[in-house]
Amino acid sequence: MPTQSNEVVTQNYIRAFTQRGGPAPSNLVRFAGADEQYLMMGDISRPDRGGVTAINVNDPRRRGLYKRVGATYDAPDIPNATVTFKQKFGGVPWYQLRLDCPISIYESIGLCKDPADPLNGWETLLIASQGIASDKSYKGRTPFDSSDESTADVSFSWMGDVYSVGQLTLGELAAVDVTTEVVDIVYGGFQACSDCGAANDGTRWIYALQQTAGGSSAVNAKVLYSTDGGATWTASALTGLGVGVLTNAIEIVGQYLLVLAKSENAYYVAPINQLTGAPGSWTKVSAGFVASKTPNDVYVESPSRVYFAADGGYIYLATDILSGVTVQSSGNATVQNLLRIRGVGATLYAVGAAGASLKSTNRGQTWAATTGTQGSASVQALAVVSPLIVWTGDSAGVVRVTENGGETWSLVTLPGANISEIQDVVFPTADVGYIAA
């Protein structure tokens, strides 16, 4: 048999998984054709934008002609596709029931890996997220003299979008430039075309926070940044930062770069040049921080709402990062040191030492401990997927998840052995998450 070159993807290398109810940890992922009905994903429509209409005016130089001075862009339609199911014998298939809840479908694409493995058996994964069914068509029903297969076409609108992910390939960057531990990193800038400065696909600007070597070392904390996707790096010294001062977080707040300096009970901000990505001069801001209640983490909801988790159960809010912070919670819900703070919409979570776990449903106006507890280790990783679905990781290597807003927490078993601690948990989408251990 001749060897296939396999340079392009063909349908016979695509398999599908379903997750009824959408992306939630307790919703089973089923392999189509094995523990799920056979199915085929039809053509997917995913418009980047809606209709484009020219804005014209009379040409001031030529009679009878027009000059285009702009365009209007309509909002894109929701991605959609029709999924065809083949009914197996034995019971009523689920897709024939009323489908009020969403479903996610994961198309696994690969060559040699086990197609039945939803985590490791693919090279790329196309995700059709949170599909809402709108119409069904049953085909191949009662015949006169044929035995055609019986199928059902179900039309879905993918409310969580349709997108692809690939496997992570890790490699070292800035090996010469980095001389001490990098404690945090953030990408800056949105996707931009060349009509607004240098083209940026959203991954060109990278800002890494390098920790001090400690003590009286001449190696002070600084920001290493790249504006070309990591090919080259430049150091930005934190002007005014004391020798040996510990820094612990870096974030982007609007057009500013922010670095937390725990040892100084303050943060430093620098404007980001929106054409080049380079940070400007640094300014220290300490107004509003309470002595000994030093900040450990920062969560940016928007440039006008920036939250800080701090020692002693304190939580601060900055509505103007150049002017300092105000106290939102003065240790009323816990006196433990809070190490992480994240949120979505009006719902915020903060976690920390001795299993501390707090929640606010009104943008931090009031805080209370979650009903469910998280053990006694320091909870130092936090990802808020939705107001109800939250992931955490602690200093003992334990990962937990809640699907009911912290009423109860479930343990999550990770592959691998001897995981000593969880460093971070990140969910860029509801379907895809990463855990650093």
C-alpha positions in Angstrom: 0.0 0.0 0.0 1.5 3.4 -0.9 2.5 5.7 1.9 0.2 8.7 2.3 2.1 12.0 2.5 -0.3 13.5 5.1 0.5 17.1 4.4 -3.1 18.2 4.6 -5.9 17.3 6.9 -8.5 14.9 5.5 -11.8 13.9 7.1 -10.7 10.4 7.9 -8.3 11.8 10.5 -11.0 13.7 12.4 -12.9 12.3 15.4 -15.4 14.0 17.7 -16.2 14.2 21.4 -19.3 15.7 22.9 -19.9 17.4 26.3 -23.6 17.7 27.0 -24.4 20.6 29.1 -21.3 22.5 27.9 -17.9 23.0 29.5 -18.2 22.1 33.2 -16.0 19.6 35.1 -18.9 17.3 36.0 -20.2 17.0 32.5 -18.8 13.9 30.9 -16.8 14.0 27.7 -18.1 11.2 25.4 -16.3 9.7 22.3 -18.6 9.7 19.3 -19.3 6.1 18.1 -18.1 4.5 21.4 -19.9 6.0 24.4 -21.9 8.4 22.3 -24.0 8.3 19.1 -22.1 8.4 15.8 -22.1 12.0 14.5 -20.7 14.1 11.7 -20.1 17.9 12.1 -21.3 19.6 9.0 -19.9 22.8 7.4 -19.3 25.5 10.0 -20.1 29.1 9.3 -18.1 31.5 11.5 -18.2 35.1 10.1 -15.5 37.4 11.2 -17.8 40.4 10.8 -21.2 41.2 9.4 -22.1 43.2 6.4 -19.7 45.9 5.2 -21.3 49.0 3.6 -19.4 51.8 2.0 -20.0 55.4 3.2 -19.8 57.7 0.1 -20.0 61.4 -0.5 -20.0 63.4 -3.7 -16.6 63.5 -5.3 -15.5 67.2 -4.8 -13.2 67.0 -7.9 -15.3 65.1 -10.4 -19.0 65.5 -11.2 -21.3 62.5 -11.3 -18.8 60.4 -9.2 -18.5 59.5 -5.5 -15.7 59.4 -3.0 -15.5 56.7 -0.4 -14.9 58.2 3.0 -15.5 55.2 5.3 -17.5 52.1 5.9 -20.0 50.7 8.4 -19.5 47.2 9.8 -22.4 45.1 11.1 -22.0 42.7 14.0 -21.1 39.2 12.9 -23.7 36.4 13.1 -23.3 33.7 15.7 -21.2 30.7 14.4 -23.5 27.8 13.3 -23.4 24.3 11.9 -25.6 21.3 11.4 -24.6 18.1 13.2 -25.8 14.8 11.7 -26.4 11.9 14.2 -26.8 8.2 13.3 -29.1 6.4 15.7 -27.9 3.3 17.5 -30.3 0.5 18.6 -31.2 0.5 22.2 -33.2 3.3 23.8 -34.2 6.8 22.8 -31.2 8.8 21.6 -30.6 12.0 23.7 -30.7 14.3 20.7 -34.3 13.4 20.0 -35.2 15.0 23.4 -35.8 18.7 23.8 -32.4 20.2 23.9 -32.7 23.2 26.3 -29.1 23.0 27.6 -25.9 23.7 25.5 -23.6 21.1 24.1 -19.9 21.4 23.2 -18.3 19.3 20.5 -14.6 18.8 20.3 -13.1 17.7 16.9 -9.8 15.8 17.5 -7.4 16.0 14.6 -4.2 13.9 14.4 -2.2 11.2 12.7 -0.8 8.6 15.0 -2.1 9.2 18.4 -5.0 7.4 20.1 -8.1 9.0 18.7 -10.1 7.9 21.8 -7.9 10.0 24.2 -9.6 13.5 24.6 -6.6 15.0 26.4 -3.5 13.6 24.6 -4.7 11.9 21.4 -4.6 14.9 19.0 -2.4 17.5 17.4 -5.0 20.2 17.0 -8.5 20.4 18.5 -11.4 22.4 17.0 -13.8 23.4 19.7 -17.5 24.2 18.9 -18.5 25.6 22.3 -21.8 25.8 24.0 -24.1 25.0 21.0 -27.8 25.9 21.4 -30.1 23.7 19.3 -32.6 25.5 17.1 -34.0 22.9 14.7 -34.1 19.2 14.0 -34.7 17.2 10.8 -35.3 13.4 11.0 -34.3 11.6 7.8 -34.7 8.0 6.6 -37.9 7.1 8.4 -40.6 4.5 7.5 -39.7 3.2 4.0 -41.7 1.5 1.2 -38.9 -0.7 -0.1 -35.5 0.7 1.0 -33.2 0.3 3.9 -31.5 3.7 4.0 -29.8 4.6 7.3 -31.9 6.7 9.8 -30.2 10.0 10.6 -31.1 13.3 12.3 -29.8 16.8 11.5 -29.7 19.2 14.4 -28.9 22.9 13.8 -26.7 24.5 16.5 -25.6 28.1 17.1 -22.3 28.1 19.0 -22.7 30.7 21.7 -19.2 30.1 23.0 -17.6 30.5 19.6 -15.8 28.1 17.3 -12.0 28.1 17.6 -8.9 25.8 17.5 -6.2 25.0 20.0 -2.9 23.3 19.5 -0.6 21.4 21.8 1.9 23.5 23.8 5.5 23.4 22.7 7.7 24.9 25.4 11.1 26.4 24.9 13.4 28.8 26.7 13.5 32.5 25.9 15.8 35.3 27.1 18.3 32.8 28.5 21.1 35.4 28.6 18.9 38.3 29.8 17.2 36.5 32.7 19.6 36.1 35.6 17.2 35.6 38.5 13.7 34.1 39.0 10.9 35.4 36.8 7.9 35.6 39.1 5.2 36.8 36.7 4.6 37.6 33.1 1.9 39.3 31.0 1.2 39.8 27.3 0.3 43.4 26.3 -1.6 44.9 23.5 -4.5 43.7 21.4 -4.4 42.5 17.8 -3.7 45.6 15.7 -3.2 46.2 12.0 -0.4 48.3 10.6 -2.7 51.3 10.2 -2.4 51.9 14.0 1.4 51.6 14.3 3.4 48.4 14.1 1.3 45.3 13.3 0.7 43.2 16.4 -1.1 39.8 16.5 -1.6 40.1 20.2 1.6 38.1 21.1 4.3 40.6 20.2 4.5 42.6 23.4 5.6 40.5 26.4 6.5 41.9 29.9 8.3 39.7 32.4 9.0 40.6 36.1 12.4 39.4 37.2 12.9 39.1 40.9 15.7 40.6 43.0 18.5 38.4 44.0 17.8 39.5 47.6 19.7 41.1 50.4 22.2 43.8 49.3 22.6 42.2 45.9 23.2 44.6 43.0 20.7 42.5 41.0 17.6 44.4 41.6 14.1 43.5 40.4 13.3 44.8 36.9 11.0 44.3 34.0 12.3 42.5 30.9 10.2 43.2 27.9 10.0 42.2 24.2 8.2 43.8 21.4 8.9 41.2 18.8 7.4 38.1 20.3 10.4 37.1 22.4 13.1 37.3 19.8 14.9 40.2 21.6 14.6 41.5 25.1 15.2 44.9 26.8 15.5 45.7 30.5 13.4 48.4 32.2 14.8 49.4 35.6 12.1 50.2 38.2 13.3 53.7 39.1 13.2 54.3 42.8 12.9 50.7 43.8 14.9 49.9 46.9 17.8 47.4 46.8 16.6 43.9 47.6 12.9 44.8 47.5 10.7 41.9 46.6 8.3 42.3 43.7 5.5 39.8 43.2 3.1 40.6 40.3 2.9 42.4 37.0 -0.2 43.5 35.1 -1.4 45.8 32.4 -4.0 48.5 33.4 -5.2 50.3 30.4 -2.2 52.0 28.9 0.0 51.5 32.0 2.2 48.7 33.2 1.9 47.9 36.9 4.3 46.1 39.2 3.6 45.2 42.8 6.4 45.8 45.3 5.3 43.9 48.4 8.3 44.9 50.5 7.6 48.6 50.0 3.8 48.3 50.4 3.3 50.0 47.1 3.2 49.5 43.3 5.0 51.1 40.4 3.4 52.2 37.2 4.8 53.2 33.8 3.0 54.3 30.6 3.3 51.9 27.7 4.1 53.5 24.4 1.1 52.5 22.3 3.2 52.6 19.1 6.3 50.7 20.2 5.2 48.8 23.3 8.1 50.1 25.4 7.4 51.2 29.0 8.2 54.7 30.0 9.3 56.2 33.3 8.2 54.5 36.5 6.3 56.1 39.3 5.9 54.7 42.8 2.3 54.8 44.3 1.8 53.9 47.9 -1.2 56.1 48.9 -4.0 54.1 50.7 -2.0 51.0 51.7 -2.2 50.2 55.4 1.0 49.5 57.3 1.8 45.7 57.4 -1.2 44.9 55.1 1.0 44.6 52.1 -0.3 43.5 48.6 0.3 40.1 47.2 -1.8 40.0 44.0 -3.7 42.3 41.6 -6.8 41.7 39.4 -7.7 44.2 36.7 -11.4 44.2 36.0 -11.0 47.5 34.0 -8.7 50.5 34.2 -11.1 52.1 36.7 -11.5 49.0 38.9 -8.3 47.3 40.0 -8.3 45.0 43.0 -5.5 44.0 45.3 -5.3 41.0 47.7 -3.2 41.7 50.7 -2.0 40.4 54.1 -4.3 40.2 57.0 -7.4 39.6 54.9 -7.2 43.1 53.4 -8.6 43.9 49.9 -7.9 47.2 48.2 -9.5 48.9 45.2 -8.0 51.5 42.9 -10.3 53.5 40.6 -7.3 55.6 39.4 -4.0 53.8 39.6 -2.1 57.0 39.6 -3.9 58.1 42.8 -3.6 55.1 45.0 -6.0 52.7 46.7 -8.9 52.6 49.2 -9.7 49.8 51.6 -12.5 47.5 50.4 -12.2 44.9 53.2 -10.2 45.4 56.4 -10.0 41.7 57.4 -13.6 41.4 58.3 -14.1 38.1 56.4 -10.7 36.6 57.3 -7.4 37.6 58.9 -5.4 35.2 56.8 -3.0 36.6 54.2 -4.8 36.7 50.8 -2.6 35.5 48.0 -4.8 35.6 44.8 -7.8 37.6 43.6 -9.8 37.1 40.4 -13.3 37.6 39.2 -15.8 37.8 36.4 -18.4 40.5 36.2 -19.7 41.5 39.6 -18.4 38.2 41.2 -15.0 38.2 42.8 -13.0 35.5 44.7 -10.0 35.9 46.9 -8.0 33.0 48.4 -4.9 32.6 50.6 -3.2 31.2 53.6 -4.7 28.3 55.7 -7.3 27.6 53.0 -8.8 31.1 53.1 -11.6 31.4 50.5 -13.7 34.6 50.1 -16.4 35.6 47.7 -18.1 38.9 46.8 -21.1 39.1 44.5 -21.3 42.9 44.4 -17.9 44.0 43.0 -16.2 43.9 46.4 -18.6 46.0 48.4 -19.0 43.1 50.9 -17.0 39.9 51.3 -17.8 36.6 53.0 -16.1 33.2 53.4 -17.3 30.6 50.9 -19.5 27.9 52.4 -17.2 25.1 51.2 -13.7 24.9 52.7 -10.4 24.2 51.0 -8.2 22.5 53.6 -5.4 24.0 55.5 -2.7 24.6 52.9 -2.1 28.0 51.3 -4.3 28.5 48.3 -2.1 30.3 45.8 -3.6 29.7 42.4 -7.1 30.8 41.3 -9.1 30.9 38.1 -12.7 32.1 37.9 -14.3 30.7 34.8 -17.8 31.9 35.7 -19.6 33.1 38.8 -20.2 29.5 39.7 -17.2 27.6 38.2 -13.9 28.3 40.0 -10.6 26.4 40.1 -7.9 26.7 42.8 -4.5 25.1 43.5 -2.6 25.1 46.8 0.9 24.8 48.2 0.3 21.0 48.9 -0.2 20.3 45.2 -4.0 19.9 45.5 -6.4 21.2 42.8 -10.0 21.9 43.6 -13.0 23.0 41.6 -16.5 24.3 42.5 -19.4 24.4 40.2 -21.8 26.0 42.7 -20.0 29.2 43.6 -18.0 27.8 46.5 -20.8 25.9 48.3 -18.8 22.7 47.8 -15.3 22.0 46.4 -14.3 18.8 44.6 -10.7 17.4 44.4 -9.2 17.1 40.9 -6.7 14.3 40.2 -3.9 15.4 37.9 -1.8 13.1 35.8 1.7 12.6 37.0 3.1 11.8 40.5 4.7 13.8 43.3 3.2 17.2 42.6 4.4 19.3 45.4 2.5 22.5 44.8 0.3 24.3 42.3 1.8 27.5 41.0 -1.0 28.8 38.8 -4.3 28.0 37.1 -5.4 29.8 34.0 -8.6 29.4 31.9 -8.4 31.6 28.7 -11.8 30.2 27.7 -14.5 28.1 29.4 -13.3 25.0 27.5 -9.5 25.3 27.9 -7.5 25.6 31.0 -3.8 25.3 32.0 -2.3 24.3 35.4 1.3 25.0 36.3 2.7 22.7 39.0 
